[in-house]
Amino acid sequence: MSVIISLASADDAPAFAQIAAQGTFAARWTAVAFADEIAQNAARVFKARADSGGIAGFIAFRFVPPAAELTNFAVAQNFLRRGAGTALLTYGLDFLRKNGVEELTLEVNVNNLAAAALYKKFNFKQTAVRKKFYNNSDDALVMKAVL
């Protein structure tokens, strides 16, 4: 499967909210929250569109160079483990580097083993643990990558 990565628009917000709602670990933003994020000057949200035409996933960043935070990231269930997540993260990291970002941080649920493994492939290192960060239950791993 091939995907095309591009900047998201407010029109994509309902599809992103649906993808986030289906996922086990994505931040469950509403369509309004996605549209608000897309409109922020210090935010960039990218989408992956599958060659079949459907939205395969999204990735959202907040950044003020030289630092950035990955704020939300999900791949639609029917596109998992088909390269969309890797493509989104690769594209996002390239964008951030070209725009003066030197350091990217994120939080990932300690139980989200697939995401943690993906981040490690991109040289993210665990820097801390936030106890009971998710729903006052699951811990968050704080990870950082030097770009």
Buried (B, 14 or more C-beta within 10 A) or exposed (E): EEBEBEEBEBEBBBBBBEBBEBBEBBBEBBBEBBBBBBEEEEBBBBBBBBEEEEBBBBBBBBBEEEBBBBBBBBBBEEBBEBBBBBBBBEBBBEBBEEEEBEBBBBBBBBEBEBBBEBBEEBEBEBEEEEEEBBEEEBBBBBBBBEB
